[in-house]
């Protein structure tokens, strides 16, 4: 059975750097042979925003996201840093997402920063986003700093670009191993309690 992954670009801005990073990571998953194109979903909250919870969703945006997530074996979650925080679009996503979509699936956190930051949103997401959806964040994470200057062309622009590309390939490999190992786990855990404590 082939591995299915979803990449989530968490910026509410269209054509965001988060979307660029998500597209780059998707391409690397293909080039490294981890997944087939048909098994890689991409959710861009900048081009396909979710209504602010609990508003009505007449266009079915959440239904489309949920269908992708339910089939996935793992998630790559790309978070921009806005004033040291995760974006409102991402926080809104986690009000929608539950255990049916994300329960006991591995998640690779990827921070994006225009400067030297990017860590605070990942700490925020680790602390507050997994409780009810049961997403299992990897102990590994990736932070793409100076994002406008890296991951742009086919070849690295400099040493920093080469370093983050190598680290990204390694982190994706870690996610793939967790996703394969956790498949059986999801079939053996009974959903006895709807919400986390």
Secondary structure, 3 states (H helix, E strand, C coil): CCCCEEEEECCCCCCCHHHHHHHHHHHHHHHCCCCCHHHEEEEECCCCCCCCCCCCCCCCHHHHHHHHHHHCCEEEEEEECECCECCHHHHHHHHHCCHHHHCCCEEEEEEECCCCCCHHHHHHHHHHCCCCCCCEEEEEEEEECCHHHCCCCCCCCCHHHHHHHHHHHHHHHHHHHHHHHHHHHHHHCCCCCCCCC
